[in-house]
Amino acid sequence: MNERLQEDMATMLAGLSTQMRGIAEVQKKRSLLTATALVCEKRIEVTVNADGLLIETRFAEDVTDLTMDEIAENITLAVQQAAREVQVKARELMNPLLEHRGSLPKLSEMVEGAPDLGGLIPQPTPAPTVAPSSPEWPGNASDDPDDAGPRSVVADRD
C-alpha cells in the first residue's frame, strides 16, 4: 500500500470512529426531544416525543365551544405541526455530523473506480399525513394501477 493511501485510510478510520461517537451522542440527545403545538386559539395543546408520537394532550376550559369534529381535526393538525417541529430539531442535531462526514475522503477518491457508497443508501419514503380512509392515502386512488392490489375472487365469479 502506498503512503498516501495509508494516510487516507487512517484519516477515514479516525473519522469513522469520531462519527460513531457523534452518532451515539446525537441519538441520546434526539431521544429526549419534544415539541409542543397550540391550536384553536390555545384551546388545544399537544406534545409529541422525538418520534412524533403524541405523549400529552391538554384542553382549555372553553374547548367545549368547538364541535367534536373541530376538536378531532385540530388535534390531528396540532400533532402534525409538532411532529414537523421535532423533525426540524432532530435535523439540527444531525447537521454537525453531516458536515463532518462531508469533509472525510470518500472511498471513490482513494480507490479508483470504487463506488461512492453514500449514493447507494436508499432514501426513506415519506409517511402519509392523511387518514387511511382518505382518498389521498396511498393505494386508495381508484386510478392508481400500482396499488390496485389482488383481484377479488368474488368479483371474478360475478
Buried (B, 14 or more C-beta within 10 A) or exposed (E): EEEEEEEBBEBBEEBEEBBEEBBEEBEEEBEEBBBBBBBBEEBBBBBBBBEBEBEEEEBBEEBEEBEEEBBEBBBBBBBBBBBBBBBEBBEEBBEEBEEEBEEBEBBBEBEEEEEEEEEEEEEEEEEEBEEEEEEEBEEBEEEEEEEEEEEEEEEEEE
